[in-house]
Amino acid sequence: MKLKNKVTVITGGNSGIGFGIAEAFKIEGAVGTIIGRNQQNLNRSAEQLGDQFAGLPGDVTDMNDLEKIFKATFDKFGKIDALVVNAGGTVEGAQWGSVADTGEVSYDKFMDLNLKSVYFTVQKALPYMNDGSSIILIGSTAAHRAAAGQTIYAAAKAAVVSFARGFSLDLLERKIRVNVLSPGTIDTPVFDKLVPAEQVTAVKKMWVDLIPAGRIGQPSDIGKAAVFLASDESSFFLGTEILADGGVTNISLMK
């Protein structure tokens, strides 16, 4: 029960990595709210988590929604001890592509969700957070490796790593720790969004062959690492990044 009675807010907690984090937090005794835009997914996920977590609808790119999310959580629980800034990734209506192909509309959509929303999620949460609390920003190994079509997304995630350092310095007086947890390839519904159904199995096999750990990560892998960063066990971690990628970033399998 490393997080017993700690009140947490997890953005994008209704599916994928975010839900994996919420499940891990529940096991360790946390309570709080999960945030999502899809009401159906939100309801289903909140039901699975039980009484410890409530689902709150909200769009993290909307400043008014952010205000409502944190106020509602505070009003219900009386405090906030941990924040997981997980919402991000693919954006409806935005094009993945090279610098030659991706225009201003797609650029703005990617940056609004994957960078701007991170900044303002933290800012809007601060008035409601306890001194000595933990903020976990979800980054990506894309921040460290160039990949076709991911230039804007990768740049946003690299900036998120920088945010953790700057935020930690900004919040030293309040002893609020800010760290980054950067997943590699994780088995989530994003595969179904980006890859034709008949190719999903082959694409996953391709990734398994590239990952030194010999498997694709699971949301629970990220959940366990997030528990560590939210708990008192990581009290000496400040402005740092944990790469949870099965060794892809630091170990090459090239022969």
N, C-alpha and C positions, 0 to 999 in steps of 0.2 A: 504493500500500500504506500508506494513512494509519493503519491500525489493525493493522499487522503484529505478530502474536504477542500482541495485547491480548486478555485473557480477559474475555468478556462473558457476562452472563446476561440473557436477554430473556424476560420473562413474557408469556404469550399469544403466543409466537413460532411457534405451529404453524399459524397461518392469518392471512389479512387483512393488516392493517397490520403486525402483529408479524412475520409471515413476510417481508414486504417489507423490513423493517429487517434481519432476519437475512440475507437474500440480499445486501443492500448491504454489510453488515459482512463477510460472507464474501469478497466481491470485493476488499475493502480489506485482507484478510489476517487478520481477527480469528478467534479460536477461542472455544469456550465451550459453553453449553447454552441450549436453548430449552425453555420450560416450557408445559405445556398439560394440560387435563383429559381431552380426548378422545384416548384411546390410539391409535385408528386414524389420526386426523389427525396426531398427534405422530410416529408411525412413518413415515408417508408424507413428512412435511416434513423429518424428520431424514435420510431416505434421499436426498431431493433436495439437501440441503445438503452431503452427503458427510462426509468424515472430520473436517472442521473443527468441526462442531457435533454434540453429542449431545442426544437428547431425554430430558427427565426429566418424568415425570408428577407433577402436583401441583396443589392447589387453593390459590390465594393467600389465600382467606379462612380457611384452616386454619393455625393457628400451628405445629403440628407439621410440616406439609408444608413450610412456609417454612424451618424449621430444617434439614430434610433436604435441600432444594434447594441451599442455599448450602454446607452441609457437603460434599455430594457433589461439587459443582463445585470447591470448594477442594481436596478430596482428590484429584481427577483432575488438576487443572491447577496446583495449588500457589499460586494467587493469583486475585484478581478485580480487573480494571482498570476495568470499566464495567458499569453496571446500567441496563437499560431497563425501566421500570415501565409496561408496556403493557396488561396484563390489565384488562379493564373493559368497559363498554357494557351491552348487554342482559342481563337476568337471568331465567333460567327461573323461571316462577311469579310474576314481578313484573309489575304492571300499569302501563303508561304512561297517564297521565291528569292531570287538573287537581287542584288542591288539594281540590276538592269531592268527588272520586271516589277518590283514592288513599289507601288506609288504611295502618295501621302495619306490616303484614307486608310490603307492597311497598316502603314507605319504608326499612325496615331492610335488605331485600335489596339495593336500589340503593346505599345508603350503605355496606354491608359490602363490596361489590365495588368500588365506584368511589371510595371515600374511605378507609375503615378499612384496607382491604388495602394501599393505597398507603403509609400511615404505617408499617405493620408490615413490609411488604416491605423498606422502607429500613432500619428498625431491625434486622431480623434479618440483613440483608446486611452491616452495618457491621463486625462483628468479623472478617469475612473479606476486606474490601476494602483495597486498598493506599491509603496516603496519596497524595494528588494524583490520585485517580481521578475519574471522571465519573459522575454519576447523571442520567438523563434520564427525567423524568416525562411520560407522554403525557396531555395535556389534551384540550381540545376547544374549538372556537369557540362551542359552546353556552354556555360560561362568559360570553360577551360579548353574546349575543343571545337574547332570550326566544323560545321556540317552543312551539306547542301540545303539551301532554302531556309536556314535558321539564323541568318545574320542579325536580324532585328531582335528576335527572341533572345538569342545568345547575348547580345549587347545589354538588353534589359536585365538579364540574370547576372551578368558581370557587375552591373551597377548595384544590384541587390546585395552582393557580397560587400561592396564598398559602403552601402547604407549601414550594414551591421557594425562596421568600425566607427563610422561617424555618429550613429545613434548612441552607441555605447559611450562615446566621449561626451556627447550632449547630456546624457542621463546619469553621469557618474554620481552627482550629488544625491540622486534618488536611489542609487544602488540598483537600478534596473539593468539587468544583463540582456544584451541583444546578441544573438548568434545566428548563424546560417546553417541549415541542414540541406545539403544538395544531393538529391537522388540521381541515380543513373536510370537505366531502363527498368521500369516497374510494370508489372502485369496489371494494367487498369483498362477501363473502357476506352481510353484514348486510342488504342489500337483499332477498335472498330470504327472510330471517327476518321482516322487518317489512312487506313489501309482497306482495300476491297476485301470483302468477307472471304473470298476464295484464296486470298494471299496471306491471311493473318498467321496461320500455322507456319508457313515458310519463313515469314519475316521474323517471327519469334525464334525459330530455329537458327536463323542467321545471327541474331543477337546472342543466343546462348553460346554459339561458336566463338564470339568475340569477347565474352566476359570471362576473365580469369577464374572467377568463382564457379563457373560452369553452370550457371542458372540465371534466369531472369529474377529480379527482385520482386518481393511481394509487399503490398501496403503495410503488412505487419512489421516488416524489416524497418521501414521508416518510422512506424509508430513507436517501436522500442527505442530507437535513437532519440526521438522527440521526447519521450518520457524522461530520458537521461537529462536532456537540456532543460526541461521544465522543472526538474527536481533539484533538491539541495545538493545532490551529488556532483553537480556541475558548477558549483559556486565559484570555482577558479577559472571558468571559461568565460571569456569576455571578448566580443568582437571577432570571434573565430568562426571557421567553417569546418563542418564535418562532411566529408564526401562518402556517401553511402551508395556505391556504384559497383560493388563486386570486383574492384580493382582496375576498372577500365581506364580511368584517368592516369593512374600511376604505374601500371604494369602493362607492358606491350607483349602480345602473343605472336608478333611477327617473327618469322624465322629466316 
